[in-house]
Amino acid sequence: MAAAATAQRLASLKNSGLADERGERWQAAVDAYEQAQKIDPNVLFAAEGLARSRDRARLDKQFRTAIEQPERLADAKVAAATEL
């Protein structure tokens, strides 16, 4: 019974992570895949999903900060940190 519940939870997290990726909700995708890895560190979909989503979540956060606080770009160190 516990194995079936675990499999169902992992399937739900996989679907959630994929939906978040499609919706470009990168941090939510990272969260879903990290939850899956906490349940079973060997699930391949979680490792692959994290590989796709982590960098994009970081970039998304940087872009949102630059858009929401454009005055920060006047600081040369901050501006350099936002360059790709």
N, C-alpha and C positions, 0 to 999 in steps of 0.2 A: 504494500500500500504506500509506504513512504517513497519508494522508488518511482512509482507512478506520479505522485505529487511533485517530486523533484523534477521529473521529466517535463511535467506540465508547466511548472514555474520557469524552467529554462526555456521552453518553447515560447512562453509569454514574453520573457525578457528579450529573446531573439527577435520576435516580431516587433516589440516596442523599439528596440534599437534600430532595426531596419527602417521603421516608419519615421523615427526621429532623424535618421540620416536623409531619407527622401525629403523631409520637411526642413532640412538644414538646421535642425535643432541639435547642434553638435554636442553641447555639454550634456543634454538629456541622453543622447546616444551613448556617450562615455559612461554616464551613470548607470545605464541599463547593462552595458557590457561588464562594468566593474562588479555589479551585483551578481551577474551570472558567474564571474570568476570566483567570487566569494563562496558560491554554492559548490562549484566544481572548477578548480583551477586548470583542468585539462580540456575544457570545451574549446574547440577550435574556433567556432563562430565568434566567441567573445574576444579571443586574441586578435583575430582578423578585423573585427569591428573596431577594437581599440586602436589598431594600427591605422585604420582609415580615419578615425574620428578625433583622436587626441590633438594632432597638429591643427586640424581645422577648428577645433574648439578654442585652441590658444589664439589662432589668427582671428577668429570671430570676436573674441574678447578684445583683442588689440584694436581691431577696426571699429568696434562699437565705442570704445573709449575715445579714440581719435575723433569720431563723429560727434560724440556727446560733449567732449571737452576739447574743441579745436585750439583753444588758447594754449594748451599744453605743448602744442607743436612749435611754439615760439622758443621753447627751451631746446637747444641743440642736442643735448643728451637724450631727451625724450623723443625728438624727431628721428634721431638715428636709430633708436630702438624699434621704431615702427617700420623701418625699411625692410623689404623682403630680402 
